[in-house]
Amino acid sequence: MASYPDIVKDGVWKNNIVLNQSLALCPLMAVTSSATNGLGLGLATTAVMIASNLLVSLGKNFISKAVRIPVNVIIIATLVTLTDFILNAWLHPLHKVLGLFIPLIVTNCAILGRVESFASRSALVPSVVDGAAMGFGFTWVLVLLGGIREVLGSGTLFANASLLIGESFSFMELTVIPEYRGLLLVILPPGGFLILGAMLGIKQKAEQIIAHRKQATPEPMAG
């Protein structure tokens, strides 16, 4: 079994849902017109991933392989429905903004993929760590992409955070570029794909630099 640091590194960076697996691009482009929207959807998805990994890991010894995938889908769908109800009850403004993309979390292949490839074969704690790492990896990409699009598109950052996710988050609301008219292309999906492409290029370049430095660093001599 992989160590916990490896599980975290895999979810956050090496096997990132968006930057490596290219999954969940539909909600990614639709929701990330602002950093606040990205944060809201990212946290909701993370909660579903952690809970689904936990439940599947707990029940892996009791669920027949013949019905494992349908049962996993039912578990994920139930958790997504509960998340939808909770957001509608306590964070209704955010629920209205995210709209259809909350129920569509159930169609996120990354969740079913991790449940099937990791949680159904691993112990409870590693499964929870994997769900949290994958969810955090998805969330930081949503927030970063949404933040870049929001700054370039409207000159703000985490706009309406106090309205959408609670008054305690009002400190996050920033006006980065005062009296800025904005760039419409960045807010639209084509602009999102352009920025995502730039992020993919930067990630690949960073990995190349890291790999080159590891090769250039001499291994310590044995005593």
C-alpha positions as CSV (number, residue, x, y, z in Angstrom):
1,M,0.0,0.0,0.0
2,A,1.2,3.5,-0.8
3,S,2.3,5.7,2.1
4,Y,0.1,8.6,3.1
5,P,2.4,11.3,1.7
6,D,2.3,9.5,-1.6
7,I,-1.5,9.3,-1.6
8,V,-1.7,13.0,-0.9
9,K,0.9,13.9,-3.5
10,D,-0.9,11.7,-6.0
11,G,-4.3,13.4,-5.4
12,V,-3.1,16.9,-5.2
13,W,-0.5,16.9,-8.0
14,K,0.7,13.8,-9.7
15,N,-2.7,12.3,-10.6
16,N,-4.8,15.5,-10.4
17,I,-8.4,15.0,-11.6
18,V,-8.2,17.9,-14.0
19,L,-4.6,18.5,-14.9
20,N,-3.7,14.8,-15.3
21,Q,-6.9,12.9,-15.9
22,S,-8.7,15.7,-17.8
23,L,-12.0,14.8,-16.0
24,A,-14.9,17.1,-14.9
25,L,-14.2,19.7,-17.6
26,C,-17.9,20.5,-18.1
27,P,-18.5,21.8,-14.6
28,L,-15.0,23.2,-14.5
29,M,-15.7,25.5,-17.4
30,A,-19.2,26.4,-16.5
31,V,-18.7,27.2,-12.8
32,T,-15.3,28.8,-12.7
33,S,-16.4,32.3,-13.8
34,S,-15.4,33.3,-10.2
35,A,-13.2,31.9,-7.5
36,T,-16.1,31.8,-5.1
37,N,-18.1,29.5,-7.4
38,G,-15.1,27.2,-7.9
39,L,-14.6,27.0,-4.1
40,G,-18.2,26.1,-3.5
41,L,-18.3,23.3,-6.1
42,G,-14.9,22.1,-5.0
43,L,-15.8,21.7,-1.4
44,A,-19.1,20.0,-2.3
45,T,-17.3,17.5,-4.5
46,T,-14.6,16.9,-1.9
47,A,-17.3,16.1,0.7
48,V,-18.9,13.6,-1.6
49,M,-15.5,12.0,-2.5
50,I,-14.5,11.6,1.2
51,A,-17.9,10.2,2.2
52,S,-18.2,7.8,-0.8
53,N,-14.6,6.5,-0.2
54,L,-15.4,6.0,3.4
55,L,-18.7,4.1,2.9
56,V,-17.3,2.0,0.0
57,S,-14.3,1.0,2.1
58,L,-16.4,0.1,5.0
59,G,-18.7,-2.1,2.9
60,K,-16.1,-3.6,0.5
61,N,-16.2,-7.0,2.3
62,F,-20.0,-7.2,2.3
63,I,-20.8,-6.1,-1.3
64,S,-20.6,-8.8,-4.0
65,K,-18.3,-8.0,-7.0
66,A,-21.3,-8.8,-9.3
67,V,-23.2,-5.7,-8.1
68,R,-20.3,-3.6,-6.8
69,I,-20.4,-0.9,-9.4
70,P,-24.3,-0.4,-9.3
71,V,-24.1,-0.2,-5.5
72,N,-21.2,2.3,-5.7
73,V,-23.2,4.5,-8.1
74,I,-26.2,4.4,-5.7
75,I,-24.0,5.4,-2.8
76,I,-22.5,8.3,-4.7
77,A,-26.0,9.4,-6.0
78,T,-27.4,9.3,-2.4
79,L,-24.5,11.4,-1.1
80,V,-24.9,13.9,-3.9
81,T,-28.6,14.2,-3.2
82,L,-27.9,14.9,0.5
83,T,-25.3,17.5,-0.5
84,D,-27.8,19.1,-2.8
85,F,-30.4,19.3,0.0
86,I,-27.9,20.7,2.5
87,L,-26.7,23.4,0.2
88,N,-30.2,24.3,-0.7
89,A,-31.2,24.5,3.0
90,W,-28.1,26.4,4.5
91,L,-26.3,28.0,1.5
92,H,-29.3,28.7,-0.8
93,P,-27.6,31.6,-2.7
94,L,-24.6,29.3,-3.6
95,H,-27.1,26.5,-4.5
96,K,-28.8,28.9,-6.9
97,V,-25.5,29.9,-8.6
98,L,-24.2,26.3,-8.9
99,G,-27.6,25.1,-10.0
100,L,-27.6,21.9,-12.1
101,F,-23.9,21.2,-11.5
102,I,-24.5,20.0,-7.9
103,P,-26.6,17.0,-9.0
104,L,-24.2,16.5,-11.9
105,I,-21.5,15.7,-9.3
106,V,-22.8,12.1,-9.5
107,T,-21.7,11.9,-13.1
108,N,-18.1,12.9,-12.2
109,C,-16.1,10.0,-13.4
110,A,-13.3,10.8,-11.0
111,I,-15.5,9.9,-8.0
112,L,-16.6,6.6,-9.3
113,G,-13.1,5.9,-10.6
114,R,-11.5,6.5,-7.2
115,V,-14.2,4.5,-5.4
116,E,-13.7,1.6,-7.8
117,S,-9.9,1.7,-8.1
118,F,-8.9,2.6,-4.5
119,A,-11.6,2.6,-1.9
120,S,-13.0,-0.8,-2.8
121,R,-9.5,-2.3,-2.4
122,S,-8.1,-0.3,0.5
123,A,-8.5,0.2,4.3
124,L,-10.7,2.9,5.8
125,V,-8.1,5.6,6.7
126,P,-6.2,5.4,3.4
127,S,-9.5,5.6,1.5
128,V,-10.5,8.7,3.4
129,V,-7.1,10.3,2.8
130,D,-7.3,9.5,-0.9
131,G,-10.8,11.1,-1.1
132,A,-9.6,14.2,0.7
133,A,-6.5,14.5,-1.5
134,M,-8.3,14.0,-4.7
135,G,-11.0,16.5,-3.6
136,F,-8.4,19.1,-2.6
137,G,-6.6,18.6,-5.9
138,F,-9.8,19.3,-7.7
139,T,-10.7,22.2,-5.5
140,W,-7.4,24.1,-5.9
141,V,-7.7,23.9,-9.7
142,L,-11.2,25.2,-9.6
143,V,-10.3,28.1,-7.3
144,L,-7.1,29.0,-9.2
145,L,-8.8,28.8,-12.6
146,G,-11.9,30.7,-11.3
147,G,-9.6,33.3,-9.6
148,I,-7.6,34.0,-12.8
149,R,-10.8,34.3,-14.9
150,E,-12.5,36.5,-12.3
151,V,-9.5,38.9,-12.0
152,L,-9.0,39.2,-15.7
153,G,-12.7,39.3,-16.4
154,S,-14.0,41.7,-13.8
155,G,-11.1,42.8,-11.7
156,T,-12.4,41.2,-8.5
157,L,-11.5,38.1,-6.4
158,F,-13.9,36.0,-4.4
159,A,-16.7,38.4,-5.2
160,N,-20.0,37.8,-3.3
161,A,-18.2,35.3,-1.0
162,S,-20.2,36.6,2.0
163,L,-23.5,36.2,0.1
164,L,-22.8,32.8,-1.3
165,I,-20.9,30.9,1.4
166,G,-21.5,33.0,4.5
167,E,-20.8,36.3,6.2
168,S,-17.6,34.9,7.9
169,F,-16.0,34.7,4.4
170,S,-16.5,38.5,3.7
171,F,-12.7,39.1,4.3
172,M,-12.0,37.2,1.1
173,E,-13.8,39.7,-1.1
174,L,-11.2,41.8,-2.9
175,T,-11.1,44.4,-5.7
176,V,-7.9,43.6,-7.4
177,I,-8.2,46.1,-10.3
178,P,-10.3,49.1,-9.4
179,E,-12.6,50.6,-12.1
180,Y,-11.8,47.7,-14.4
181,R,-14.2,47.1,-17.3
182,G,-13.2,43.5,-17.7
183,L,-12.4,41.1,-20.5
184,L,-15.4,39.2,-21.6
185,L,-13.5,36.4,-23.4
186,V,-12.0,35.3,-20.2
187,I,-15.4,34.8,-18.5
188,L,-16.7,32.8,-21.5
189,P,-15.8,29.0,-21.8
190,P,-13.3,29.6,-24.6
191,G,-11.3,31.9,-22.3
192,G,-11.5,29.2,-19.6
193,F,-10.0,26.6,-22.0
194,L,-7.2,29.0,-22.9
195,I,-6.3,29.5,-19.3
196,L,-6.6,25.8,-18.5
197,G,-4.2,25.1,-21.4
198,A,-1.7,27.5,-19.9
199,M,-2.0,25.9,-16.5
200,L,-1.4,22.4,-18.1
201,G,1.7,23.8,-19.9
202,I,3.0,25.3,-16.7
203,K,2.4,22.1,-14.8
204,Q,4.3,20.0,-17.4
205,K,7.1,22.5,-17.4
206,A,7.4,22.4,-13.6
207,E,7.5,18.6,-13.6
208,Q,10.2,18.7,-16.3
209,I,12.3,21.1,-14.2
210,I,11.8,19.0,-11.0
211,A,12.8,15.8,-12.9
212,H,15.9,17.5,-14.4
213,R,17.0,18.7,-10.9
214,K,16.6,15.2,-9.5
215,Q,18.7,13.8,-12.2
216,A,21.4,16.5,-11.8
217,T,21.5,15.9,-8.0
218,P,24.2,13.3,-7.2
219,E,23.2,10.5,-5.0
220,P,24.9,10.3,-1.6
221,M,27.7,7.8,-1.5
222,A,27.3,4.8,0.8
223,G,29.4,4.9,3.9
